Amino acid sequence: MRKIAILGSTGSIGRSTLSIVESYPDRFAVVSLAAGENVDAAFEQARRWKPRIVSMATPEAADSLASKLSAVGIRPLRDMEIVFGAKGTVQVATIPQADFVVSAIVGVAGLEATYEAVKAGKTIGLANKECMVAAGELITAEARRHNKPLLPIDSEHNAVHQCMRGGRLEEVRKVWLTASGGPFLNTPKKDFDTITVQQALNHPTWKMGQRITIDSATLMNKGFEVIEACRLFHLPPKQVDVIVHPQSTIHSMVEFVDGSILAQLSVTDMRLPILYALTYPDRVESDLTFPVHELKRLDFQPPDMEKFPCLRLAYEAAEAGGATSVALNAADEIAVAAFLAGDIRFNDIPLTIQAVLHETKARHPESIKEVLSMDETARSLARDKVARLSGKTGRPALA
Ligand SMILES: NC(=O)c1ccc[n+]([C@@H]2O[C@H](COP(=O)([O-])OP(=O)(O)OC[C@H]3O[C@@H](n4cnc5c(N)ncnc54)[C@H](OP(=O)(O)O)[C@@H]3O)[C@@H](O)[C@H]2O)c1
């Protein structure tokens, strides 16, 4: 029986993980959950799964969860511990009873707990790519020290992980990460300034959380994935290529030195990579079938780095690593939030990130504390840039 802690249980990946647990009651049990502020969803999950401990992002959310649970006869402290904040998330991630941690909090908020889980010797199912972008070098070093796998849940890296089982790392010529191209693949660049939040949230193939959906529209998500692939599979950026594949049927490919290319195909359903990670190294029967006979065409084209400068910025950060990579994620997080709030335009997202990278000194953090401090510096630069772009400083907005 695999005993699971879920970080980000109320999110898209968290809920899909729980649906897998529901389908395989003899294989998996939930021992702890961490959520943000969605008290209603956390309440339903706590009531259903009876974990030993639940963490919420704020004390208010934790209090509210505790009173809802009391009202249905679940006594906080006695039956279930309710904690909160970054410390609470770490408690959920390092609970001794869990042997597997699903890391699916969005953004750098999930970093400390993911790192502490690796340090505590847990096996990680990794969805949170931002923590690999910000601190991939530190996390992979720690996982190697404990000889524990980091099992990617991100569909592309999960596909690469599967294909990598067909050869040795030194036999890899190249990794091909496929990209759907997002909703603006065929939108002319001249129209990018008028892209609305609604349009950007309308992803053609996947239903995901808001941050990753906007990141998919700017191709920053693919950029993050390039960095994640470099860190997870110990490859330099020049060995990780992006190819636009609008059908999202092939989730990624690995090309070996003899010229063979292995690809992984499956339905576009995140439950499959989650199931793979949870059952690795075994495979178990599932109802997730792909209708091969309906497969009519597979299209590919190179990404347009002029139209999607976020991808170019991510390659630069992949090369530089350290503080540049931390700043890439931090600046993107602030810029995406500002776009979602209607404060800046779609085109301002890469402008903000570029400005922050420009002002970031190349350094390599030696601890998570240092990563978090670099993250804070980059956020403050990004907030400043956003304020200028949105004209909220009282100064005129920049073009
Ligand atoms: N969705 C996908 O298909 C997909 C695919 C590949 C990779 N990923 C990656 O997986 C991660 C999660 O994505 P998602 O789409 O599941 O996002 P999501 O639906 O927005 O869910 C995010 C989760 O993080 C929690 N959270 C946010 N801030 C928190 C904080 N300060 N402390 C504790 N929990 C916090 C949220 O809690 P509340 O809702 O309670 O506030 C929610 O449970 C991201 O890193 C994303 O890039 C997602």
The ligand as an ORCA input file, in Angstrom:
! r2SCAN-3c Opt
* xyz 0 1
  N      -3.108     20.970    -14.343
  C      -2.321     20.293    -15.150
  O      -2.774     19.601    -16.060
  C      -0.820     20.346    -14.944
  C      -0.004     19.643    -15.832
  C       1.360     19.635    -15.618
  C       1.914     20.319    -14.544
  N       1.115     21.019    -13.712
  C       1.714     21.768    -12.602
  O       1.139     21.315    -11.397
  C       1.038     22.390    -10.457
  C      -0.415     22.530    -10.052
  O      -1.164     22.875    -11.190
  P      -2.748     22.883    -11.179
  O      -3.161     23.073    -12.586
  O      -3.245     21.705    -10.397
  O      -3.008     24.235    -10.366
  P      -4.337     24.703     -9.633
  O      -5.517     23.981    -10.142
  O      -4.313     26.182     -9.664
  O      -4.095     24.193     -8.124
  C      -3.093     24.744     -7.307
  C      -3.114     24.110     -5.944
  O      -2.144     24.778     -5.118
  C      -2.783     25.198     -3.904
  N      -2.089     26.368     -3.382
  C      -1.929     27.575     -3.969
  N      -1.211     28.395     -3.171
  C      -0.926     27.681     -2.042
  C      -0.221     27.964     -0.849
  N       0.329     29.160     -0.612
  N      -0.125     26.977      0.089
  C      -0.691     25.773     -0.113
  N      -1.362     25.446     -1.245
  C      -1.490     26.388     -2.187
  C      -4.225     25.505     -4.336
  O      -5.070     25.560     -3.217
  P      -6.520     26.283     -3.226
  O      -7.183     25.924     -4.510
  O      -7.168     25.640     -2.028
  O      -6.316     27.739     -3.047
  C      -4.459     24.279     -5.225
  O      -4.685     23.139     -4.429
  C       1.600     23.609    -11.180
  O       2.937     23.770    -10.828
  C       1.483     23.263    -12.655
  O       2.457     23.899    -13.450
  C      -0.250     21.036    -13.877
*
